[in-house]
């Protein structure tokens, strides 16, 4: 069984969140995931459909280990959701502000 590393809310760091979101691809992934009713699979959330799966997997790993997303496995798919409540609890207004200011990117 696949075990994913998800930091506890209190272990999410500002440096980790900002570092993860500094990459344009990861920022696009989070933008694609935010506000989704259902968790999205890695391939559905990917901003670059031609990206190598290993590269995409690395982006999701960085987002997961920074505390920005939560990943579960359903069958052969990895399903992802933004941990917006955890980020909001840890850093109120941060994610909303970043996403609002990154609209043009």
N, C-alpha and C positions, 0 to 999 in steps of 0.2 A: 504494500500500500504506500502511496506517495505521501510523504509528510512535508508540509510547507512551513517555512519559517515566517511567523507573523509576530512582530514585537507587541508587547502589551502596550496599552495606551500610554502609560506613564513612561515607557521606554522610547517613544517616538521623539526624535530630536529635530530641532529646527534646522540644523545643518544637514541632516539626512533628507528631510523633506525638500529643502531648497536645492540641494545637490541633485536629487532625483528629477525635480522639475526643471532644472537648468538645461536639460537635453530636450531639443525641440520634438523629437519623436515621442519621448515619454510624456511631455506636456500634451501632445495631441492625443495620446492614448487616454490620459486622464480626462481630457475634454470630451472624448468620445464615450467614456464610461459614466461621467457624472450625470446624475438625474435619470439614469436608465431604470425602468421598472424591474427588469430582469437582469441578472448578472450576464455579462457577455463573455463569449469564448475569446481566446487570444486572437484567433483569426478574424473574428467579427469586429474586434475593437482596434485592430491594427490599422494605422493610417497609411501604411505602405504595403499593398498586397504583394508586391514583388520582393519584399524583404526576405532574406533567408530565415528559416524557422529558428535557427540557433541564435541569430541576432535578435529576433523578436522575443525569444524566450529569455534572453539576457535582460532586455528592457523590462519585461514583466517581473523578473527576479529582483531587479533594482527597486522597482516600485513597491513590490511586496515587502522586501527587507527594510525599506525606509518607513513602512507603515501606511503608505498611501492606498494600497489596495489589499483586498482579501481574496485569496484564491481557494477554490474548492475543486474537487475532481468529480465529474459526473460522467460515468462511462469512460470514454476515451478523451473527453473534452475537459479542459481546464476552464472553469468559470470564474470571472473576476468582477468585483464590485469595489467602488471607491469607499474607503472607510471615512466618509465625510463626517459622521458623528464623532468619531474618535479624534480626527484632526481638529474639528471645531472645539471639542472639549479641551484639547491640549493647547491649541493656538487659535483662540476665537477670531474669526474673520479672515484668517490667513488665506485659506484655499479660495474662498470667494473672491478676495481681493486679487490674488494672483491670476485667477481665471478671467476676471473682468478686464484686467490690464493687459492680458495676453491675447485679446480678441483679434488683434490685427496681425498676429504672428502666424 
